[in-house]
Amino acid sequence: MTQLETLLKSQDSDNLLQLLSSLCQGAIAVDQQCRVVWLSEQYRQLLQLDGAKQVLGLHVEEILPATQLPRVVNSGQPAFLDLMQINHRWCVVTRLPLKNPDGSVFGAIGFVFYDDLDNLQPVFDKFARLKKQLVSEKLIRPSKYALDDLIGASVPLKQLKRQAQRAAQLDTTVLLLGETGTGKELLAHGIHDASPRRSGPFVGINMAALPETLVEAELFGSAAGAYTGASKRRLGKIQLADGGTLFLDEIADMPASIQAKLLRVLQEREVEPLGSNQLEKVDVRIIAATSRDLRQQVEDGLFRADLYYRLNVLPLSLPPLRERPDDIEALSHFLLNRIQQESGLPDLKLSPQALEWLQSYQWPGNVRELQNRLERACVMAEGSAIEPADLGAEDILPRSSATSAASLPDTQATLSDKDKLIQALESCRHNRTEAARQLGISRATLYKRLRLYNL
């Protein structure tokens, strides 16, 4: 008999169980092995369990597959408020570890406080109003980043911060260069925040995510009647960024026809909306970013040379994560705290083995991949610490078979763009979608290159 079972069979247990049942809409208790030792009648009804079904002694996941009680038992950390779906109904639940005076855990107890979220709508509304009030009074910062949000103290990162601080003071174009996932958008936010334009708008747009037919209207706006359904004038991203900063992510994917119009914005500080013959003056600073070799794009005829030189006034290169392993520990702790705060998951730390694995991994996806792996670990971990297996260490593909652009053989760095294209197509058995993903480009860009090289 476990310690919790002994406690529940004691003389005062009936009063205790009645009290617990009266305080909530369902309660359950498990022992150190996560076996059910008590289930209130309300919880049994909520689970729609047959009255004759014997649940005591079963592992809690047999009746509650989505429960987090095993994590609470293993970590010893409470989960005060969480949402859990029980028989297609969302419920507000609380989970608490049961501890001895010496701090050792001998079980856990879970409560269902609300099985009708409509009752909580006034609370949600009140929280939304309070948050809006705090933002309007500038008591909390809106969701943007500063240069201090670049986590780490390695030499490459310190140098990047110094360069970004200097670039922020000069009201000129900045070009951010770096692999996918290195934090180019975060750095763009930081430069804007440290610049004299910080009180103006920061407007971002990802060129790779836009269909070519929509790029012009999205960037430069449109006049009334410019296209079917355009009943009134529509501001583009450039006009919306007037007085502030426009961030153009994946600039290498910008269509050639749009590159000429952007060049005019940079040279003349004026924009011509789609369907209009009127020029509008704009005051906007442009920060562009790319994960590709823009100079090679120019040499291959895929990007305008004059626009490249206009953008390349202040180039800043972001170091890949594998070149700053000293930052991984601090960065991991920061990301873990943020993930756990946003998800309400219990506090989990990295085991020494997990940290060692993180620092030895090559990180083809950089900081974005690190965050994804930590999110996975927070869900998969069942103990009090995150282990390498929770991070997916056992799922890593051999370097020779990895499909990301960063994991392609180093010899590709010396190949021409055409050779890289041919090699990617052959390695993917001419699957063009897979080849585009391997090269880190959109399918539209892949087709352009195929036409360019008559492939």
Secondary structure by P-SEA (a helix, b strand, c coil): ccaaaaaaaccaaaaaaaaaaaaccbbbbbccccccccccaaaaaaaccccccccccccccccccccaaaaaaaacccccccccccccbbbbbbbbbbbccccccccccccccccccccaaaaaaaaaaaaaaaaaacccccccccccccccccaaaaaaaaaaaaaaaccbbbbbbbcccccaaaaaaaaaaacccccbbbbbbbcccccccccccccccccccccccccbbbbccccccccbbbbbcccccccaaaaaaaaaaaaccccccccccbbbbbbbbbbbbbccaaaaaaaaccccaaaaaaaacbbbbbbcccccccaaaaaaaaaaaaaaaaacccbbbbcaaaaaaaaaccccccaaaaaaaaaaaaaaccccccccccccccccccccccccccccccccccccaaaaaaaaaaaaccaaaaaaaaacccaaaaaaaaaaacc
